[in-house]
Amino acid sequence: MLSRPRLRPLAYALALAWCCVPAGAFAQDVAQPPAAAASASGAGAPGADSAALDGWGRPRLHPSVQLQETIPRDLRRQLPIYVRGDRVTGQTDLNVQVEGNAELRRGDTMIRADRLEYLAPEDLAKARGHVHINREGNIFEGTALDLHVDAFQGFFTDAHYRFLANGAYGDAARVDFIDSDRSVVHDATYTTCEKNDSASWQPAWILRAKTIHLDQEEDVGVADDGVLEFKGMPVLPIPHISFPLSDKRKSGFLPPTFGLDSRSGFEYSQPYYWNIAPNRDATFTGTVMARRGVNAGGEFRYLESNYQGELKAQYMPSDSLRDRDRWTYTAKHDGSIDATGIGNLNLHLNLNRVSDNDYWRDFGHAATVGTNPTQERLLPSEMMLSWAANDMTAQVHTLKWQTQQDINAPIVPPYDRMPQLQWRYAPSDLRHGFETSVEVDTTRFQADRFLTNQPNADRSYLQAQVSRPFLTPGSFITPRLQLNATNYQFDSPLINGSKSASRTVPTFSLDSGLVFERDTQLLGRNFLQTLEPRAFYTYTPYRDQHLLPIYDTAAKDYNFANIYTENSYVGDDRIADNNLLTLGVTTRFLDPDTGADSLRLGVAQRLRFKDQQVTMPGEAPVTDRVSDILLGAGLNWTPQWGFDSVVQYNPHTHRSISSTVSANYTPGNYRTLSAAYRLQRGTSEQIDLGWQWPLSSSASASASDAGARKDGKAAHTGSGRWYTVGRLDYSMRDKKLVDMVVGFEYDGCCWVGRVVIDRLQNSLISANTRLLFQIEFVGFSRLSLGQDPLAALKQNVPRYQALHDPAARALPSRFSNYD
């Protein structure tokens, strides 16, 4: 018996084959020039634009580029054809017949069968008996095949097919190959459910159709005269539907949603998605609300190399509940221009407007658990044009607010900036280690004086500073000198009769610290421990500012980020008079391999040498010589556990003034627990809980959950798995649940079910409740009851992972289905 020879061109092998080669392994190249050797199977992954979903469930945009074919058509025609089998006969450049274990290959196409005939002039392959095709990892199997190999035109009878990109498969009485990318399957089925070895097994869902048109280039399937079956029962007749064959975006109607809302009643929405280009798309949605009427909405997105943006709008004529037209729009744009010779120009636009003060209450479904309702009532519209060149920057900024007032809880509107002009110079090449900067700003502040009870004004200021850092590997000291000169021009007099005011304030500060390091052990683990004492002194003389209005200033939070700063206020209407020293120390336990903080402890306190005199309106001056103690601790002992806390403790009352304590536990995929306690003494006290956790478990499931799945799919048992997911925000001061998002998810391997109830506070005295339900047929479509529950879970539950999220799934390699 001869050994199996290597694949070789026909010109060298056909003469040997035509003579007395005994039955056995044989391979040859038929009727093609001896071009460069080709791979035996699947040369090239599908050229899919794998557009994963973003955080809100929308497909991501991609820059406009021309994707390359896996193998260009011109090159494909030059590739040789190889055949092999138990017995090979034929004529050079005319035909070849293969009997027994027949195989034909060209580039990324492979055909196997019991018998195979190839007609070279027609480029036609005829295969019979146990026919198997692998093209770029996509598999077709059947009993009889006639195929023009290069054009990939022909037919397949009694076929079974499986696609590599999404794992979908099905059966068909016949498959007609139109070309290399398009085919039509007749009397077909389609599903993504993974088979098991049980004789009684049937897919959880399956699409049965008279015909299914498959377009691998566009990754779109179109079914006619079909029905969708779920758990063996027909659930949805489908006269005509298109569906994705991968995560690639496609135009067409999206699944409708049906909902129950405590304000709008029964809702029906029908979206249509228009995939304009890889970098542009649009979505149009029509909604019918039983208690309100008809609402029309649209969204347009674009992405280019140097600019991007989105436009959204909704319009409801004659809302039955409010007896008026309702509308809203949002426009966002960010772009840059590289103006050679004059610097870089950047444009930022963010426009937001609604029709009336009740819009946030009636349609405000975008709130997040724990969000202050006041923030939802403030809509900014701003434009910023900025310029940068070398060490200088400049910007023109306009900002106008729309305040949605509530008669039961009115709020003071923030000031519009119409406009703000700013210039800043920070040279980077000063000698002797000096650092300096100069900033000049002039802003026109405007608001309703009836609500603000103070005049509008033009405010201009100049801020200059110079510092000289002295740095060593184990220490630093930075003296800094600052000067702030401010001028106000008011449109009405102050209480002292003046229509102008000015203020010039110098500030000196000295920041210093040491860093000690040592190798140590804690609970059997090796660490690099640091000890970092820090001292910060600042002095600002007193300047009377009590008559100056407040336009953009507020007290800074008392935390580790702000305790080592010169001014107690953010903004430019108050500069605190300070003569104080801040002392603090931090120790860190660093992992010697990764450098990550495994344990962090810190404490800081201010020592005041004179009473504070500059205050905000209604704020009491600070007279204590010793401030509250700031305590902080962070623990990340393992990647699964996390703990963080900051406590402001008053040594005189022996009580905490404010506290934030949070912890999270994430032992694996789709398992996360989080808890937070927040206290503002006399203002609020809240507990925030969030979770995603499986309700059913087994040894095999737990083992699969422990490791990261390479395909990004949810680990699950063979019989499916229930998960509970949610977030609760409870006010201990009011003894009531403020916000709630609670739901259940079921992972059925090829389908996911979700039921979510959310109750979000949309004002100080009212809330909105929704019931959300969704069935997702993985790799096919989602059917939703209510607005998308997946978006609600992603927005509210910390560290939530969507089951079978396309964004977490890697595109399979063509070699994962190699023949």
C-alpha positions in Angstrom: 0.0 0.0 0.0 1.4 3.4 -1.0 1.5 6.1 1.6 -0.7 9.2 1.2 1.1 11.7 -1.0 1.0 15.4 -0.4 -1.3 17.7 -2.4 0.3 18.5 -5.7 -0.7 20.3 -8.9 -2.4 18.3 -11.7 0.4 18.8 -14.2 2.7 16.7 -11.9 0.2 14.2 -10.6 -2.5 13.4 -13.2 -0.2 11.2 -15.3 0.7 9.1 -12.2 -3.0 8.9 -11.2 -4.1 7.8 -14.7 -1.7 4.9 -14.7 -1.8 2.0 -12.2 -2.5 3.7 -8.9 -4.2 1.2 -6.6 -7.2 2.0 -4.5 -6.0 4.3 -1.7 -5.4 7.8 -0.7 -4.8 10.2 -3.6 -4.8 14.0 -4.1 -4.5 16.2 -7.1 -5.1 19.7 -8.4 -7.6 19.9 -11.3 -7.5 22.2 -14.3 -5.8 25.2 -12.6 -2.4 26.7 -13.0 0.1 26.0 -10.2 -0.7 29.2 -8.2 0.4 29.8 -4.7 -0.7 27.0 -2.3 -4.0 27.7 -0.6 -5.2 26.8 2.8 -7.2 23.6 3.0 -10.2 25.1 4.7 -11.9 28.3 5.7 -9.4 31.0 4.6 -10.9 34.0 6.1 -13.5 34.8 8.7 -16.8 36.2 7.6 -16.5 39.8 6.7 -19.0 40.9 9.3 -19.2 44.4 10.7 -19.5 43.1 14.3 -21.3 46.1 15.7 -21.8 45.3 19.4 -24.5 47.1 21.3 -23.7 50.1 23.4 -24.7 50.6 27.0 -28.3 51.3 26.1 -28.9 48.4 23.8 -28.3 50.4 20.6 -25.9 49.2 17.9 -22.6 51.0 17.9 -21.6 53.3 15.0 -18.4 52.6 13.2 -16.2 55.0 11.1 -17.0 54.9 7.4 -14.5 52.3 6.0 -14.6 49.8 3.1 -14.4 46.3 4.5 -12.2 43.8 2.6 -13.4 40.4 1.5 -11.8 37.5 3.2 -10.5 36.4 -0.1 -10.8 38.9 -3.0 -12.8 37.5 -6.0 -9.9 38.0 -8.4 -7.6 36.1 -6.2 -10.2 33.4 -5.6 -10.3 32.6 -9.4 -6.6 32.0 -9.4 -6.6 29.5 -6.5 -6.0 25.8 -7.5 -8.6 23.1 -6.9 -7.5 20.0 -5.0 -9.3 16.7 -5.0 -8.7 13.5 -3.2 -10.4 10.2 -2.5 -10.2 6.4 -2.5 -10.3 6.2 -6.3 -9.7 9.1 -8.8 -10.2 9.0 -12.5 -10.5 11.7 -15.1 -9.1 13.6 -18.1 -6.6 16.5 -17.8 -8.3 19.9 -17.8 -11.7 18.3 -18.6 -13.1 16.3 -15.7 -12.3 14.1 -12.7 -14.4 11.5 -10.9 -13.7 10.5 -7.3 -15.2 7.5 -5.6 -15.1 6.9 -1.8 -14.2 9.6 0.8 -14.3 12.2 -2.0 -13.0 15.7 -1.2 -12.6 18.9 -3.2 -11.0 22.1 -1.9 -10.5 25.6 -3.2 -9.4 28.3 -0.9 -12.0 28.7 1.9 -14.4 26.2 0.3 -14.4 22.4 1.0 -16.7 19.7 -0.3 -16.9 16.1 0.9 -19.1 13.3 -0.4 -19.3 9.6 -1.1 -19.0 10.4 -4.8 -17.9 13.5 -6.6 -17.5 14.6 -10.2 -15.8 17.9 -11.2 -16.3 19.3 -14.8 -13.4 21.8 -15.3 -14.8 23.7 -18.4 -18.0 24.5 -16.5 -16.3 24.8 -13.0 -19.2 22.4 -11.9 -19.0 20.0 -9.0 -21.6 17.3 -8.6 -21.6 15.5 -5.3 -23.8 12.6 -4.1 -24.3 10.8 -0.8 -23.4 12.3 2.6 -22.5 15.7 1.0 -20.8 18.2 3.3 -19.8 21.8 2.5 -17.6 24.1 4.6 -17.3 27.6 3.3 -15.6 30.1 5.6 -16.8 28.0 8.6 -20.4 27.9 7.5 -21.6 24.2 7.1 -24.1 22.7 4.7 -25.0 19.0 4.6 -27.3 17.0 2.4 -27.7 14.2 -0.1 -27.1 15.8 -3.5 -25.2 18.9 -4.7 -24.7 20.6 -8.0 -22.4 23.7 -7.6 -20.4 26.0 -9.8 -17.5 26.3 -7.4 -16.1 29.8 -8.2 -19.5 31.5 -8.6 -20.9 29.4 -5.8 -24.1 28.9 -7.7 -26.2 25.7 -7.6 -28.5 23.7 -5.4 -28.5 21.3 -2.5 -31.3 18.9 -1.6 -32.4 17.6 1.8 -30.0 20.1 3.4 -28.9 20.9 7.0 -27.0 24.1 7.5 -25.2 25.9 10.4 -23.7 29.4 10.5 -20.4 30.1 12.2 -21.0 33.8 13.3 -24.1 33.1 15.5 -24.4 29.4 15.7 -27.8 29.3 14.0 -28.8 26.2 12.1 -31.8 24.6 10.5 -33.1 22.1 7.9 -34.4 22.7 4.4 -35.9 20.5 1.6 -33.7 22.4 -0.8 -31.0 25.2 -0.8 -30.4 27.3 -3.8 -27.0 29.0 -3.8 -27.4 32.3 -5.7 -23.8 33.4 -5.2 -21.1 33.2 -2.6 -23.1 35.4 -0.2 -26.7 34.8 -1.0 -28.9 31.6 -0.8 -32.5 30.6 -0.6 -33.7 27.7 1.6 -37.1 26.2 1.0 -39.4 24.6 3.5 -36.9 25.7 6.1 -36.4 25.9 9.9 -34.1 28.3 11.8 -33.0 28.4 15.4 -29.9 29.1 17.6 -30.8 26.6 20.3 -27.9 24.2 21.0 -28.7 20.5 20.6 -28.2 17.9 23.3 -28.1 14.1 23.1 -31.6 13.5 24.4 -33.9 11.7 21.9 -36.9 13.8 22.9 -35.1 17.1 22.7 -36.6 19.9 20.7 -35.4 23.5 20.4 -37.0 26.0 22.8 -37.8 28.3 19.8 -37.8 27.7 16.1 -38.8 29.6 13.0 -40.5 27.6 10.3 -40.9 29.3 6.9 -41.8 28.5 3.3 -38.7 30.2 2.2 -35.8 32.0 3.9 -33.5 34.3 1.9 -30.1 34.4 3.5 -27.6 37.2 2.7 -24.2 36.6 4.3 -22.8 39.8 2.9 -25.5 42.0 4.7 -25.9 39.4 7.5 -29.7 39.5 7.0 -32.3 36.7 6.7 -35.7 37.3 5.3 -38.5 34.7 6.0 -41.8 34.4 4.1 -45.0 32.5 5.1 -43.5 31.5 8.5 -44.5 30.9 12.0 -42.5 31.3 15.3 -42.8 28.4 17.7 -41.9 28.6 21.3 -41.8 25.5 23.5 -43.5 23.6 20.7 -46.4 26.0 20.4 -47.0 28.5 17.6 -46.8 32.0 19.2 -46.5 34.4 16.2 -47.6 34.0 12.6 -45.0 35.8 10.4 -46.1 36.5 6.8 -42.8 38.4 6.2 -39.9 39.2 8.5 -36.2 40.1 8.3 -33.8 39.1 11.1 -30.0 39.4 11.7 -27.6 36.6 11.0 -25.0 38.3 13.2 -24.6 41.5 15.3 -24.3 43.6 12.2 -26.7 46.5 11.9 -29.6 46.2 9.4 -32.5 48.3 8.3 -36.1 47.1 9.1 -38.8 47.1 11.7 -37.7 46.4 15.2 -39.9 44.3 17.6 -42.9 46.3 18.9 -43.3 46.9 22.6 -46.4 46.8 24.7 -46.5 48.4 28.1 -48.5 49.4 31.2 -47.6 52.7 32.7 -49.2 54.3 35.8 -49.7 57.6 34.0 -50.0 56.8 30.3 -51.9 53.5 30.6 -51.6 50.9 27.9 -48.8 51.7 25.4 -47.9 50.3 22.0 -44.7 51.3 20.2 -43.4 50.4 16.8 -39.8 51.3 16.0 -38.2 51.3 12.5 -34.4 51.2 12.2 -32.6 52.7 9.2 -29.0 51.6 8.7 -27.9 54.5 6.5 -24.2 53.7 6.5 -21.6 52.2 8.9 -21.2 55.6 10.5 -24.8 56.9 10.3 -28.2 55.5 11.3 -31.7 56.6 12.3 -34.6 55.2 14.3 -38.2 56.2 13.9 -40.8 55.3 16.5 -44.5 55.6 16.6 -46.3 55.2 20.0 -50.0 55.0 20.9 -50.8 55.8 24.6 -54.3 54.9 25.7 -54.7 57.9 28.0 -52.8 60.4 25.9 -52.8 59.8 22.2 -50.2 59.3 19.5 -46.5 60.2 19.9 -44.0 60.3 17.0 -40.2 60.2 17.7 -37.0 59.9 15.9 -33.2 59.7 16.4 -30.4 60.3 14.0 -26.7 59.5 14.8 -23.5 60.2 12.9 -19.8 59.4 13.4 -16.9 60.8 11.4 -13.2 60.9 12.0 -13.2 64.4 13.4 -16.8 64.9 14.5 -19.8 63.0 15.9 -23.3 63.6 17.2 -26.9 62.7 17.6 -30.3 64.3 17.1 -33.5 63.2 18.9 -37.0 64.6 18.8 -40.6 63.6 19.9 -43.9 65.2 19.1 -47.4 64.4 20.5 -50.2 66.5 19.1 -53.0 67.2 21.6 -52.1 65.2 24.7 -55.5 64.2 26.1 -54.3 64.4 29.7 -52.8 67.9 29.4 -54.9 69.2 26.5 -51.9 70.6 24.6 -49.2 69.6 22.2 -46.1 68.0 23.8 -42.6 67.9 22.3 -39.0 67.5 23.1 -35.7 67.6 21.3 -32.0 67.0 22.0 -29.0 67.8 19.7 -25.4 66.8 20.5 -22.4 67.5 18.4 -18.6 67.3 19.1 -16.1 68.1 16.5 -12.6 69.4 16.0 -10.6 71.1 13.3 -6.8 70.9 13.0 -6.2 74.4 11.7 -2.5 74.2 10.8 -0.6 77.2 11.9 -3.2 78.7 14.2 -3.9 75.7 16.5 -6.8 73.4 17.1 -10.5 74.3 17.1 -13.2 72.3 18.9 -16.9 72.8 18.8 -19.3 71.3 21.5 -23.1 71.5 21.2 -25.6 70.1 23.7 -29.2 71.4 23.2 -32.1 70.2 25.2 -35.7 71.6 25.3 -39.2 70.4 26.2 -42.6 71.8 25.6 -43.8 72.5 29.2 -43.0 72.2 32.9 -44.8 68.8 33.3 -42.8 67.0 30.6 -40.3 65.5 33.1 -43.1 64.2 35.2 -45.1 62.6 32.4 -42.3 61.2 30.2 -39.3 61.1 32.5 -38.4 57.4 32.2 -34.7 58.1 32.0 -34.2 58.6 35.7 -31.7 56.5 37.7 -32.3 55.1 41.2 -31.0 57.6 43.7 -31.1 60.5 41.3 -32.1 63.9 42.7 -35.5 64.8 41.1 -34.3 68.4 40.9 -31.6 67.4 38.4 -34.2 65.9 36.0 -36.0 69.3 35.9 -32.9 71.3 34.7 -32.2 71.1 31.0 -29.0 72.7 29.7 -28.5 74.1 26.2 -24.9 75.0 25.6 -22.4 75.8 22.9 -18.6 75.9 23.4 -16.1 76.9 20.8 -12.5 76.3 22.1 -9.1 77.0 20.7 -5.7 75.7 21.8 -2.2 76.4 20.5 1.1 75.9 22.2 0.6 77.1 25.8 -2.6 79.1 25.3 -6.2 78.2 25.3 -9.4 80.2 24.7 -13.1 79.5 24.6 -16.4 81.1 24.0 -19.2 79.4 26.0 -22.9 80.0 26.1 -25.2 78.2 28.5 -29.0 78.6 28.9 -31.1 76.5 31.3 -34.7 75.5 31.0 -36.1 74.9 34.4 -39.2 72.8 34.7 -40.9 74.3 37.7 -43.2 72.4 40.0 -45.8 74.6 41.8 -45.5 72.3 44.9 -41.7 72.4 44.9 -40.3 75.4 43.1 -36.6 75.6 42.6 -34.3 78.6 42.1 -33.0 78.3 38.5 -29.2 78.3 37.8 -27.8 81.3 36.0 -27.4 81.4 32.2 -24.0 82.3 30.8 -24.7 84.6 27.8 -21.8 84.4 27.0 -18.6 83.4 28.8 -15.3 84.3 27.4 -12.1 82.8 28.8 -8.4 82.9 28.0 -5.6 80.9 29.7 -1.9 80.9 29.4 0.3 78.2 31.1 3.9 78.2 29.7 5.6 74.8 30.0 9.2 75.8 29.4 10.0 78.0 32.3 13.5 77.7 33.7 14.6 76.6 37.2 11.5 74.4 37.7 8.9 77.2 38.1 5.3 76.7 37.1 2.9 79.6 36.4 -0.5 80.3 34.7 -2.7 83.2 34.0 -6.5 83.0 33.4 -8.8 85.8 32.3 -12.6 85.3 32.3 -15.6 87.5 31.7 -19.2 86.2 31.9 -22.7 87.6 31.6 -24.9 86.0 34.2 -28.7 86.1 33.6 -31.7 84.6 35.4 -35.2 85.6 36.5 -34.6 88.2 39.3 -38.0 87.5 40.7 -36.8 83.9 41.6 -33.1 84.7 42.4 -33.7 87.9 44.5 -30.4 89.3 43.3 -29.3 91.3 40.2 -27.8 90.0 37.0 -24.3 90.9 36.3 -21.2 91.0 34.2 -18.3 89.4 36.2 -14.7 89.5 35.1 -11.7 88.1 36.9 -8.0 87.5 36.5 -6.4 84.6 38.3 -2.6 84.3 38.3 -0.4 81.8 40.2 3.3 80.8 40.4 4.7 77.8 42.1 8.0 76.0 42.5 7.8 72.2 43.2 10.8 70.6 44.9 10.6 66.8 44.3 12.7 63.9 45.4 11.9 60.1 45.3 10.7 60.2 48.9 9.4 63.7 49.4 7.9 66.8 47.9 7.3 70.5 48.9 5.5 73.0 46.7 5.1 76.7 47.7 2.5 78.5 45.6 1.4 82.1 45.4 -2.0 83.1 43.9 -3.8 86.3 43.1 -7.5 86.7 42.3 -8.8 90.1 41.0 -12.5 90.3 40.3 -14.9 93.0 39.1 -18.7 93.0 39.0 -21.0 95.3 36.9 -24.7 94.8 38.1 -27.8 95.7 36.1 -29.5 96.9 39.3 -28.0 98.3 42.5 -27.1 96.2 45.5 -28.6 97.0 49.0 -25.8 99.6 49.5 -26.8 101.4 46.3 -23.7 100.4 44.3 -23.9 99.0 40.8 -20.4 97.7 40.7 -17.9 96.0 43.0 -14.4 94.7 42.9 -12.2 92.4 45.0 -8.5 91.5 45.0 -7.3 88.6 47.1 -3.8 87.0 47.4 -3.3 83.5 48.6 -0.2 81.7 49.8 0.0 77.9 50.3 2.7 75.4 51.1 2.1 71.7 50.3 4.5 69.1 51.6 4.7 65.3 52.1 6.9 62.3 52.6 6.7 58.8 51.2 8.2 55.8 53.2 8.1 52.3 51.9 8.8 48.9 53.4 8.2 45.2 52.6 5.8 43.6 54.9 3.3 40.7 55.4 -0.3 40.8 56.3 -2.4 37.7 56.8 0.1 35.6 55.1 0.5 37.8 52.0 3.5 39.9 50.9 2.9 43.6 50.4 4.8 46.8 49.8 3.5 49.2 52.5 3.7 52.9 52.2 3.4 55.6 54.9 2.6 59.0 53.5 2.4 61.9 55.9 1.3 65.2 54.4 1.1 68.8 55.6 -0.7 71.6 53.8 -0.7 75.2 55.0 -2.7 78.0 53.3 -3.2 81.7 54.2 -5.7 84.0 52.6 -6.3 87.5 54.1 -9.9 88.6 54.8 -11.7 90.6 52.2 -15.3 91.7 52.8 -17.5 89.8 50.3 -20.9 89.6 52.1 -22.7 91.9 49.6 -21.5 90.0 46.5 -24.2 87.9 44.9 -23.8 84.2 44.3 -23.7 83.1 40.6 -21.7 79.9 40.3 -20.3 79.2 43.8 -21.1 76.5 46.3 -19.3 74.9 49.3 -16.9 72.1 48.5 -17.6 68.6 49.8 -15.5 67.8 52.8 -13.4 64.9 51.5 -9.8 63.8 50.8 -9.9 65.5 47.4 -10.8 68.9 48.7 -9.2 69.1 52.2 -5.8 69.9 50.6 -7.0 72.9 48.6 -6.7 76.6 49.2 -10.4 77.6 48.9 -13.3 76.1 50.7 -15.7 77.0 47.8 -16.0 76.0 44.2 -16.7 78.9 41.9 -15.4 82.5 41.9 -17.9 84.5 44.0 -16.4 83.6 47.3 -12.7 83.2 48.3 -12.5 82.0 51.8 -10.2 83.7 54.3 -8.0 81.0 55.7 -5.2 80.6 58.1 -5.1 76.9 58.6 -2.9 73.8 58.5 -4.1 70.5 57.3 -2.4 67.4 58.6 -2.9 63.9 57.3 -1.4 60.5 56.8 -2.2 57.7 54.5 -0.9 54.1 54.4 -1.3 51.8 51.5 -0.7 48.1 51.1 0.3 47.5 47.5 0.4 44.2 45.7 4.1 43.8 44.7 3.1 42.1 41.4 0.4 44.4 40.1 0.9 47.6 42.2 -2.8 47.7 43.0 -4.1 49.0 46.3 -5.2 46.0 48.4 -5.7 48.1 51.6 -5.8 51.9 52.0 -6.2 53.8 55.3 -6.2 57.6 55.7 -6.9 60.3 58.2 -6.8 64.1 57.9 -7.8 67.1 60.0 -7.5 70.9 59.8 -6.1 73.2 62.4 -7.5 76.7 62.2 -5.5 79.7 63.6 -8.3 82.3 63.3 -12.1 82.4 62.9 -13.5 82.2 59.4 -15.3 85.4 58.3 -16.2 84.9 54.6 -19.3 82.7 54.2 -22.1 81.8 51.8 -25.5 83.4 52.5 -27.1 81.6 55.4 -23.9 79.8 56.3 -22.5 80.2 59.9 -18.8 81.1 60.1 -16.4 78.4 61.4 -14.8 79.2 64.7 -13.6 75.9 65.9 -9.8 75.7 66.0 -9.9 71.9 65.3 -12.0 70.7 62.4 -13.9 67.5 62.0 -11.7 64.4 61.4 -11.8 62.9 58.0 -11.4 59.1 58.1 -11.1 56.9 55.0 -10.6 53.2 54.4 -10.6 51.1 51.2 -10.2 47.4 50.9 -9.7 45.3 47.7 -8.3 42.2 49.3 -9.3 40.0 46.3 -10.6 41.0 42.8 -14.0 39.7 44.0 -14.4 41.9 47.1 -14.4 45.7 47.3 -15.0 48.1 50.2 -14.7 51.8 50.5 -15.7 54.3 53.2 -15.3 58.0 54.1 -16.5 59.3 57.5 -16.6 63.0 58.7 -16.4 62.7 62.5 -17.0 65.6 64.9 -14.7 65.2 67.9 -16.8 67.6 70.0 -20.2 65.9 69.6 -18.7 62.5 69.1 -20.9 61.9 66.1 -20.4 61.5 62.4 -21.5 64.5 60.3 -21.5 62.6 57.1 -20.7 59.0 56.1 -20.4 57.0 53.0 -19.8 53.3 53.3 -20.0 51.0 50.3 -19.1 47.4 49.5 -19.4 45.1 46.6 -19.0 41.4 46.0 -18.6 40.0 42.4 -17.4 36.3 42.5 -18.1 35.6 38.9 -20.1 36.3 35.7 -23.7 37.4 36.4 -23.1 37.4 40.2 -22.8 40.7 41.9 -23.9 42.2 45.2 -23.5 45.8 46.3 -24.6 47.9 49.3 -24.1 51.5 50.2 -25.0 53.6 53.3 -25.0 57.4 52.9 -25.6 59.8 55.8 -25.8 63.6 55.8 -26.7 64.5 59.4 -30.0 66.3 59.5 -30.6 66.0 55.8 -30.7 62.5 54.6 -29.9 58.9 55.5 -30.2 56.2 52.8 -29.4 52.6 52.1 -28.8 51.5 48.5 -28.8 47.8 47.6 -28.1 46.3 44.2 -27.7 42.8 43.0 -27.7 40.2 40.2 -27.6 36.6 41.3 -28.7 33.2 40.2 -31.5 31.6 42.1 -30.7 28.0 40.9 -27.3 26.5 41.0 -25.5 23.2 40.6 -22.0 21.9 40.8 -21.4 22.0 37.1 -23.0 25.4 36.8 -21.0 26.9 39.6 -17.8 25.5 38.1 -18.6 27.0 34.7 -19.5 30.3 36.3 -16.1 30.4 38.1 -14.2 30.7 34.9 -14.6 33.4 32.3 -16.4 32.1 29.2 -14.4 32.9 26.1 -17.5 33.3 24.0 -19.0 35.8 26.4 -22.2 33.8 26.8 -24.0 33.3 30.1 -23.1 30.1 31.9 -26.2 28.0 32.5 -27.3 24.6 33.4 -28.9 22.4 30.7 -32.4 23.0 32.0 -32.1 26.7 32.3 -31.4 29.1 35.1 -33.3 31.8 37.0 -31.6 35.1 38.1 -32.8 37.8 40.4 -31.7 41.3 39.7 -32.6 44.7 41.1 -31.7 47.9 43.1 -33.5 49.4 46.1 -33.0 52.9 47.5 -34.5 53.2 51.0 -34.8 56.4 53.1 -34.2 55.7 56.8 -35.2 59.2 57.7 -38.6 59.0 55.9 -38.9 55.3 56.6 -40.0 54.5 53.0 -38.7 53.0 49.8 -37.8 55.9 47.5 -36.8 54.1 44.3 -37.0 50.5 43.2 -36.0 48.4 40.2 -36.7 44.7 40.8 -36.8 41.8 38.3 -36.2 38.3 37.4 -34.3 36.8 34.4 -34.4 33.3 33.0 -31.5 32.0 30.8 -32.9 29.3 28.6 -29.7 28.9 26.6 -31.1 30.2 23.3 -33.7 32.5 24.8 -33.8 34.9 27.8 -36.9 36.0 29.7 -37.1 39.2 31.8 -39.8 40.6 34.1 -39.0 44.0 35.7 -41.0 46.4 37.9 -39.6 49.8 38.4 -40.8 52.6 40.6 -38.8 55.8 40.1 -39.4 59.1 42.0 -40.1 61.8 39.5 -40.9 64.5 42.0 -40.9 65.1 45.7 -44.4 63.9 46.1 -45.1 61.5 43.2 -43.6 58.5 41.5 -44.1 56.6 38.3 -44.4 52.8 38.1 -43.9 50.6 35.1 -44.2 46.9 34.3 -41.6 45.6 31.8 -41.5 42.2 30.2 -39.2 40.8 27.5 -38.5 37.6 25.7 -35.3 37.6 23.8 -34.7 34.9 21.2 -30.9 34.8 21.1 -29.6 35.5 17.6 -33.1 36.4 16.3 -35.1 39.1 18.0 -36.5 40.5 21.2 -40.2 40.8 22.0 -40.9 43.3 24.8 -43.8 44.2 27.0 -43.2 47.8 28.2 -40.2 49.9 27.5 -37.0 47.9 27.2 -36.3 46.3 30.6 -32.7 45.6 29.6 -32.0 49.3 29.4 -33.6 49.8 32.8 -31.3 47.1 34.4 -28.1 48.4 32.7 -28.9 52.0 33.9 -29.7 51.2 37.5 -28.0 48.0 38.7 -24.2 48.4 39.4 -22.0 45.9 37.5 -25.0 44.4 35.8 -24.1 42.0 32.9 -26.7 41.2 30.3 -27.2 37.6 29.6 -25.8 36.6 26.1 -24.7 40.3 25.6 -23.4 40.6 22.0 -20.9 43.2 23.2 -19.2 40.5 25.4 -19.1 37.9 22.7 -15.9 37.6 20.6 -16.4 36.9 16.9 -15.5 33.2 16.4 -12.4 32.4 14.4 -12.9 30.6 11.1 -10.5 27.9 12.5 -13.0 27.1 15.2 -15.0 25.3 12.5 -12.0 23.9 10.5 -12.3 20.9 8.3 
